Amino acid sequence: TLRGAARVPGVRAKVAVSSIDSDVDPVGACVGMKGNRVQSIVQELRGEKIDIIQWSPDIARFVCNALSPAEIARVIIDEDNKSMEVIVNDEFLSIAIGRGGQNVSLACEITGWHLEVTSEEEYSREVKQGYDSLMKISGVGLAQAEALFKAGFASLADISDADTEDIISVIDMDEPAAEAMIEEAKNLLEEELQARDQESPEDGTQEDES
């Protein structure tokens, strides 16, 4: 069964297929013996590259299939926004993105989800920066920072924009403590912004020549 298709005409296409018979490999059936079935279509389309992928009701698995041939290390799903951060091994980053971003763009189109592809090295750096930022708040240790980060609070800005109910749902604390955390995050963020402004030279200033 054809489940969906996405194309950059004349360049590349992704086609999602499935089978109601567990004994039938839908991808193999479409590709054909030694690729003869799909190659005949490629020839008709004057060399357009066709990726035939297996559809899955599990969106994470479907996304991994859609980004093939890149190997996916892990995914972080934001169901509310139909968005997913996809972490790949460093050597697969360029493959997952594809030339001119075509691979990830077609994967977004065929899955209907917004996908952000990140290397493991970059993700690890983002995690460390997030933890360091969160642990500036009084009483937030490594365990609390990890819980907040996993819940989507990756920075002081995220905490300052949060509601007390959001914080309480992640960390066991009362409402006054959550309010104090949010207020402290706002103050710390303001201090960081002021320090950053002081470090940046003023635009357009010149010294007078005598």
C-alpha positions as semicolon CSV with decimal commas, in nm:
position;residue;x (nm);y (nm);z (nm)
1;T;0,000;0,000;0,000
2;L;0,127;0,346;-0,091
3;R;0,121;0,558;0,225
4;G;0,271;0,880;0,097
5;A;0,522;1,043;-0,133
6;A;0,737;1,355;-0,140
7;R;0,942;1,479;-0,435
8;V;1,189;1,729;-0,563
9;P;1,100;1,667;-0,930
10;G;1,390;1,544;-1,135
11;V;1,616;1,516;-0,833
12;R;1,490;1,295;-0,551
13;A;1,175;1,136;-0,414
14;K;1,072;0,945;-0,103
15;V;0,787;0,694;-0,120
16;A;0,641;0,532;0,193
17;V;0,485;0,187;0,156
18;S;0,336;-0,077;0,385
19;S;0,189;-0,425;0,367
20;I;-0,105;-0,587;0,548
21;D;0,068;-0,923;0,507
22;S;0,349;-0,965;0,761
23;D;0,518;-1,214;0,531
24;V;0,554;-0,955;0,253
25;D;0,839;-0,703;0,260
26;P;0,676;-0,393;0,105
27;V;1,008;-0,223;0,029
28;G;1,154;-0,532;-0,136
29;A;0,837;-0,587;-0,336
30;C;0,854;-0,233;-0,476
31;V;1,228;-0,239;-0,542
32;G;1,206;-0,574;-0,721
33;M;1,471;-0,836;-0,796
34;K;1,807;-0,656;-0,819
35;G;1,615;-0,328;-0,819
36;N;1,459;-0,387;-1,161
37;R;1,116;-0,249;-1,069
38;V;1,231;0,078;-0,922
39;Q;1,505;0,124;-1,182
40;S;1,253;0,121;-1,463
41;I;1,072;0,409;-1,291
42;V;1,400;0,592;-1,232
43;Q;1,472;0,568;-1,603
44;E;1,128;0,704;-1,688
45;L;1,195;0,997;-1,456
46;R;1,534;1,056;-1,619
47;G;1,749;0,954;-1,326
48;E;1,542;1,091;-1,037
49;K;1,667;0,915;-0,721
50;I;1,386;0,726;-0,545
51;D;1,402;0,621;-0,181
52;I;1,140;0,359;-0,097
53;I;1,087;0,346;0,278
54;Q;0,866;0,142;0,507
55;W;0,577;0,325;0,665
56;S;0,514;0,266;1,037
57;P;0,234;0,372;1,273
58;D;0,513;0,445;1,524
59;I;0,611;0,799;1,424
60;A;0,963;0,773;1,569
61;R;1,032;0,458;1,365
62;F;0,875;0,615;1,056
63;V;1,099;0,922;1,092
64;C;1,406;0,699;1,128
65;N;1,305;0,514;0,811
66;A;1,242;0,842;0,629
67;L;1,591;0,971;0,711
68;S;1,765;0,660;0,584
69;P;2,037;0,581;0,493
70;A;2,147;0,780;0,799
71;E;2,159;0,585;1,125
72;I;1,963;0,753;1,407
73;A;2,099;0,747;1,762
74;R;1,789;0,883;1,939
75;V;1,488;1,109;1,894
76;I;1,324;1,365;2,121
77;I;0,955;1,407;2,047
78;D;0,741;1,717;2,099
79;E;0,394;1,584;2,019
80;D;0,217;1,913;2,090
81;N;0,405;2,088;1,810
82;K;0,456;1,779;1,589
83;S;0,827;1,846;1,614
84;M;1,114;1,606;1,666
85;E;1,483;1,653;1,739
86;V;1,678;1,376;1,571
87;I;2,025;1,299;1,703
88;V;2,259;1,114;1,469
89;N;2,615;0,989;1,500
90;D;2,854;1,262;1,389
91;E;2,955;1,075;1,072
92;F;2,592;1,051;0,959
93;L;2,503;1,420;1,000
94;S;2,565;1,519;0,638
95;I;2,386;1,205;0,514
96;A;2,078;1,275;0,728
97;I;2,057;1,635;0,609
98;G;2,137;1,550;0,248
99;R;2,267;1,769;-0,032
100;G;2,108;2,110;0,000
101;G;1,898;1,977;0,289
102;Q;1,695;1,758;0,053
103;N;1,694;1,442;0,263
104;V;1,562;1,604;0,581
105;S;1,325;1,828;0,383
106;L;1,164;1,531;0,208
107;A;1,150;1,342;0,538
108;C;0,962;1,635;0,694
109;E;0,717;1,641;0,406
110;I;0,643;1,270;0,398
111;T;0,607;1,233;0,777
112;G;0,425;1,562;0,834
113;W;0,657;1,646;1,124
114;H;0,911;1,924;1,169
115;L;1,251;1,757;1,208
116;E;1,567;1,913;1,347
117;V;1,875;1,701;1,286
118;T;2,164;1,734;1,532
119;S;2,492;1,549;1,571
120;E;2,564;1,372;1,900
121;E;2,857;1,605;1,963
122;E;2,640;1,914;1,916
123;Y;2,360;1,766;2,127
124;S;2,603;1,683;2,410
125;R;2,728;2,041;2,398
126;E;2,369;2,172;2,413
127;V;2,293;1,947;2,711
128;K;2,602;2,064;2,901
129;Q;2,521;2,429;2,833
130;G;2,163;2,371;2,945
131;Y;2,263;2,195;3,266
132;D;2,520;2,465;3,348
133;S;2,260;2,735;3,291
134;L;1,993;2,569;3,505
135;M;2,233;2,490;3,789
136;K;2,295;2,864;3,840
137;I;1,954;2,870;4,011
138;S;1,967;2,821;4,388
139;G;1,881;2,468;4,494
140;V;1,902;2,322;4,144
141;G;2,153;2,038;4,140
142;L;2,235;1,789;3,871
143;A;1,925;1,574;3,930
144;Q;1,689;1,873;3,918
145;A;1,864;2,015;3,611
146;E;1,830;1,681;3,435
147;A;1,459;1,660;3,518
148;L;1,397;2,015;3,398
149;F;1,599;1,966;3,079
150;K;1,413;1,646;2,991
151;A;1,082;1,829;3,048
152;G;1,180;2,091;2,791
153;F;1,329;2,358;3,018
154;A;1,673;2,388;2,863
155;S;1,775;2,738;2,975
156;L;1,712;3,024;3,215
157;A;1,488;3,179;2,950
158;D;1,267;2,868;2,950
159;I;1,234;2,881;3,329
160;S;1,161;3,254;3,333
161;D;0,877;3,200;3,082
162;A;0,730;2,903;3,271
163;D;0,421;2,891;3,491
164;T;0,449;2,771;3,848
165;E;0,234;2,469;3,761
166;D;0,486;2,368;3,494
167;I;0,773;2,374;3,743
168;I;0,578;2,190;4,014
169;S;0,487;1,916;3,767
170;V;0,859;1,847;3,715
171;I;1,014;1,914;4,057
172;D;0,850;1,838;4,391
173;M;0,811;2,186;4,543
174;D;0,537;2,419;4,661
175;E;0,404;2,717;4,469
176;P;0,605;2,986;4,655
177;A;0,928;2,795;4,585
178;A;0,836;2,762;4,217
179;E;0,759;3,134;4,200
180;A;1,096;3,210;4,362
181;M;1,273;2,987;4,108
182;I;1,106;3,165;3,816
183;E;1,188;3,507;3,962
184;E;1,551;3,409;4,022
185;A;1,578;3,280;3,664
186;K;1,449;3,616;3,537
187;N;1,707;3,803;3,747
188;L;1,993;3,577;3,637
189;L;1,888;3,611;3,274
190;E;1,878;3,990;3,307
191;E;2,227;3,989;3,461
192;E;2,358;3,775;3,174
193;L;2,207;4,009;2,915
194;Q;2,354;4,315;3,086
195;A;2,698;4,153;3,105
196;R;2,675;4,060;2,739
197;D;2,584;4,417;2,644
198;Q;2,882;4,552;2,841
199;E;3,119;4,313;2,664
200;S;2,994;4,413;2,317
201;P;3,146;4,735;2,176
202;E;2,898;5,007;2,087
203;D;2,824;5,021;1,717
204;G;2,928;5,323;1,520
205;T;3,159;5,479;1,782
206;Q;3,484;5,629;1,666
207;E;3,767;5,797;1,846
208;D;3,819;6,165;1,765
209;E;4,150;6,239;1,597
210;S;4,330;6,546;1,724
